[in-house]
Amino acid sequence: MVGRNRSQKKAPIFYSLIGTLFGVGYIPLAPATAASIIVCVIIWFLLKSSLLYLTLIITFFILGVWISTKLETFWGEDSRRIVIDESVGMFITLFGIPQKTLFFLIGFLLFRFFDIVKPYPIKESQRLKKGWGVVIDDVIAGMYSSILLWIFIFFYNFIK
């Protein structure tokens, strides 16, 4: 019952905007998938500088832990409305990846797979306290996805 009451509390607008990626977290079906798609589009069209890209990963990570900690007090533990964590994971997945539709699509699918299935130690990382547990699982999912994507790119370029 406590979680239900907490989920009814209204969070401050700043926390809500950042944590939900400007409202994407309120999408009723698959908000994490929607956030991942939006991040792919942002990377595709806007992120041309590696320094800016790396700065965004670090900023989103720090904001993600902080905002998720704050939002859990209003919405309960790891609310599905919080999608800033998926943003961090997707940024990590596609960091440095050549801009090819195939690579972005595979990166997206890999990230969503790892974020949903949560193989070791992704699931276990969710036990971390506060916003750490919300964000770290997506960081690890992004790292797994990136590694497999780079392996795919290597073989793709080797065969080509």
N, C-alpha and C positions, 0 to 999 in steps of 0.2 A: 504493500500500500504506500509506503514512503516514496518509492520510485514513481508511482502514478501521480502523487501529489506534486512531487518535484517537477515532473514533466509539464505541469500546468503553469508553472511560474514563468513570468515574462522576463527574458534576459535583456540587459541593456543593448540598445541598438548597435553600438560599435562592436560588441562581442558577437552579436548575431550576424551582422554583415560579414565580418571577417571569417568567422567559424563556418558559416554556410556558403562561403564563396559568393557573396552578394545575392543570397537567396536560393542558390541552386540546391542547397540542403533541404529546402522545403518541398522539392518536387516529390510527389507521392510515390512514384515507382522508380526504384533504382537511382537514388540521388548520388551515390558514390560513383556509379557508372557515368552519370551525366557530368559530374565534376571532372572525371578523368577525360572525357571527350573534350570538354571545354579547355582543359589544360593542354591537350594535344593541339587544339586549334591555336591557342595562344603561342605555344612554342613554334608552330609552323609559320605563323604570320608575323610574330613580333620579336622573337628572341634570336637575334643574329649575332649578338656579342657573347662570347663565352664568359667574360667577366660579369656581365649583367646577369646571365643565366645562373652562374654560381652564386652570385649575391642573392638572387631570388630563392634558390634552394635553402641557403642559410637563413634568410629572413623568414621564409615560410615555415621552416623547421622551428625556429625560436618562437614565432607568433603562434604556430600550431600547438606547441606544448603549453604555452601561457594561456591562450584563448580556450583551449580544450579543458584545461584545469578550471577556468572560470565558468565555462558553460556547463560542466558537470554539476556544479552546485545548483543550477537552474533546471537542467533537463535530465539529470541522472547520468549514470555511468555510460560512456561511449555511445551517446545518442547518435542515431543514424542521420540526424540533421547536421552533425559536425562532419564536414567534408574537406576541411583544410588539410587534413591528414592524407587524403587521397591525392590532393594536389602535390604535396611533397613527394609522395611515392611515384607519381607520374613524372614529375620533374626529374627525379633521380633516374628513372627508367630510360628516359630519352636524352639524357645529358651526353652531348657530343655525337649523337647518332646522325649519320648523313640524312639529309632531307629527301627521303623517298617514301612514297605512300605505303609501299609494302613494309618497310621497316617500322614506320609509325603504327601501322595496323597490327603488326606482330607484337610490338612493344606494348601497345594498349591491351591486346588479348592476354599476353603473358602477365602483365601487372594485375589485370582483373582476376585471372586464374589464381595467382598467388595470394591476392587479397581475400578471395573467397575461400579457397581451400585451406590456407594457413598451415603449410607444412612446418616442421621444426626449423627454427625456434620462433617462428612468427606467432603462432598461437600462444606460446609461453610468454612472449614479450608483452602481451596484453595484460598480464598480471602486475606489471609495473604500476606504481602509484600515480594517481592524478593524470595529467595530460600526457605524461611519458608513455603510458600504456596505450593511449589513443594513437599517438604518432609513430612510435618506434616500430610497431608491426608493419606499417606502410613503408617505412624507410627500408626495412629488411626485404619486404616484398618488391620494392623498387630495385634494390641491389640484386636480388635473385633474377629479376626480369632483365635487368641491364646486362648481367653476365651472360645469360642465355641468348639475349638479342645480339650481343657482340660475337658470340660463337656462331650464330646463324649468319651474321654479316660476313664473317671470315670465310665460311664455307661457300656462301653465295658468291662472293667475289673470287674465290678460288676456282669454282666451277665455271663461272662466267667467262 
